[in-house]
Amino acid sequence: MTTTRKIFSLVLALSSAIASAQYTDEINTNRPGQSMSAFAVGQSVFQMETGVYGIKEDHDVLNYKARGLGLDFTVRYGVFMEELEIIVNTQYQFDQYTNALETYNRNAFRQMVIGGKYMFYDPDKNYAPKQNLLSWKANRKFNWHSIIPALAVYAGVNVVGKNNPYTFPTDGISPKVMLITHNHFGKWVWVNNIIADKVTTDYPSYGFITTMTRGFNAKWSGFAEFQGYKSDYYADGIFRLGAAHLLNETMQLDASISSNFKNTPSILYGGIGFSWRFDADYKDILMPGKGDREDELNKENAKKKADKEKRKKEKNKRIDEVAPVEGN
């Protein structure tokens, strides 16, 4: 694999997959950002994305603070088709909470969502860009087709246990839905999530996440991300920075830091993560896209070569049949 192709694959490792297929040579993961990409991991592919984080939270008005650690754990599995995956996303947190009256320890699932994602539109499916054999510059100018995003939808269910210190008592089981857009501009990938969360509860939340990712070389990528959300109870904006390092085709390490812009409360947290893909059961699926022309040409050339060999053998056979036998 050339360096250019490795860089291309690594960019998508943080934010998703190549344009013409769901499955990539290298692992593609949503970490270390919080946005979800439009592309799935690939049919029959199992993927684990996990991380440990530390959190520092202070509220100047309510006069409380919290210090703790947490564990993110996400499982993704491609089912039925290339465009569909099942996702289980969990976050468990341990912290010490202190207010004006007391200090006590808390621990519970801060988040548990079970859902599925389906990519219903890929602008590069059945798209083959024309190559200008006479102009190097023409082949490298901005491709306006890349403005059209890939589109996916996500639907999930929040599961909240009783006496959870991180949620409202009335939250219970509630839906979460999302529209996902995904653009690829050379070495850059831009992902957007538009989210409606806990819409049937007393405090539904609406927001968005926008993530820009760039590949620096065959092993390293970096990202910047902004998340905004609003409900009747709480609204905030969080900015994140991070990087990922590709260990091999199935493993990735990452690190990130996040902070908000207010002091009611002020939030600072950072973490490290690890992602791993199991793809031994994956079978290559030919999907129409801009990368398929090369595959078609290879198949055509192989067929032509085989036909040529066949004709050569038939010709030699006819010559042997009509040639005089020595000694007659």
Stockholm file with secondary structure:
# STOCKHOLM 1.0

chainA/1-328         MTTTRKIFSLVLALSSAIASAQYTDEINTNRPGQSMSAFAVGQSVFQMETGVYGIKEDHDVLNYKARGLGLDFTVRYGVFMEELEIIVNTQYQFDQYTNALETYNRNAFRQMVIGGKYMFYDPDKNYAPKQNLLSWKANRKFNWHSIIPALAVYAGVNVVGKNNPYTFPTDGISPKVMLITHNHFGKWVWVNNIIADKVTTDYPSYGFITTMTRGFNAKWSGFAEFQGYKSDYYADGIFRLGAAHLLNETMQLDASISSNFKNTPSILYGGIGFSWRFDADYKDILMPGKGDREDELNKENAKKKADKEKRKKEKNKRIDEVAPVEGN
#=GR chainA/1-328 SS CCHHHHHHHHHHHHHCCCTTCSCCSSCCCCTTSSCCCSSCCCBTCEEEEEEEEEEEEEETTTTEEEEEEEEEEEEEEECSSTTEEEEEEEEEEEEEEECSSCEEEEEEEEEEEEEEEEEEECTTTTCCCCCCTTCTTGGGSCCGGGGSCEEEEEEEEEECCTTCTTSCTTCCEEEEEEEEEEEEETTEEEEEEEEEESTTSSSCEEEEEEEEEEECSSSEEEEEEEEEEECSSCEEEEEEEEEEEEEETTEEEEEEEEEESCSTTEEEEEEEEEEEEECTTCCCCCCCSTTHHHHHHHHHHHHHHHHHHHHHHHHHHHHHHHSCCTTC
#=GC SS_cons         CCHHHHHHHHHHHHHCCCTTCSCCSSCCCCTTSSCCCSSCCCBTCEEEEEEEEEEEEEETTTTEEEEEEEEEEEEEEECSSTTEEEEEEEEEEEEEEECSSCEEEEEEEEEEEEEEEEEEECTTTTCCCCCCTTCTTGGGSCCGGGGSCEEEEEEEEEECCTTCTTSCTTCCEEEEEEEEEEEEETTEEEEEEEEEESTTSSSCEEEEEEEEEEECSSSEEEEEEEEEEECSSCEEEEEEEEEEEEEETTEEEEEEEEEESCSTTEEEEEEEEEEEEECTTCCCCCCCSTTHHHHHHHHHHHHHHHHHHHHHHHHHHHHHHHSCCTTC
//
